[in-house]
């Protein structure tokens, strides 16, 4: 089981990394084609809408409430019974999403009022956002079914299809951006490319399901104990699994009030800060859930504790240097990634400011993603739900207080602060449930100390290569930084070269 977690993590992490690279390329072309202004604000709100509901209705909530039950039934009963559950869930999900889609199309104007109230001061941006959103919202039912199908594959140890599927979306948006820059297409093509990508993603995932004979049937939903159990946990899981997305949605709403382009500034900064979260945090959470669910089903508490603590340390090894880089090199990173076309010097400064605020919270973002699966593996969705409600209220309160003096920077900073408080709450609760021990604190504190040393060295590296070509200096700094951090990890025993060599050989 331990090896399965490692293999799953590497699989998910690799494909998530590839996807995020394509995502960066996508954002580079988006920045060049629409910059940071009214059009970009409109598109990013429209794009966030299906993504938010995806997190709430499927990719986060449904997977977290469905997969442990699905795994339990397959372990304790049979494949036929688990597939029956999947078919029931799919049917209800389709009905619910189609109704939601129709209502969203009808009331889109009111939805945008709620998502971006600041846009009402600019009627043109407001109307453009509505038009974009009516197109992008079609992506919601498509990606939700994709998430359900992907979770079925994850239960069988196949993590690649779902992790790799976002590449299709990124390629679609890249192609549209290039055509917009070349004056072949209008801005509306960006919105249209989103549901097109969803159809292609469905085709991609379905190939794997057909191969495994795991395609859920289209049936009339039948009520049973397991079916009821999944949906009973669904609403609380929505808030728990989609916590960060809800907080980012709060950021978008408040940013629309702060001023023009604030939505775009936070979007671009969030995209960059999400790289370590996707590659490490989400990959760890995804890899952990099936194995922890099996361990909890067999009452193997020691395994759960061991894997959670190892995952926390592993997450800290990657998140702490990422946090240092975002705090010390934000302008370097933003200028290298986005500064071209419609994206000017003013935009670089603003996005770099937002990145430093989001970057501060990266260790907490990853820590939350590591700890949450343990609750879902225990089939406890209520606790993450309560914590999430508290976190969202805290985030809103802090955002309102900080945005008065700090603007969009205060909004981003509030998200990071509330995430740390959420992480400590989850940690304490798991400690009380005997899923964590206090022995984990010592290595984490040591990693934080090493992170401080690394940050000081990184600052010196940035001064040494400041006069060189931007991309070249950034590449040199990154290479030196990676070697330095790896050396510190080996020196203090967090990484063993012999273990790496052994794993590569195997």
Beta strands, then each sheet from edge to edge (+ up, - down):
end
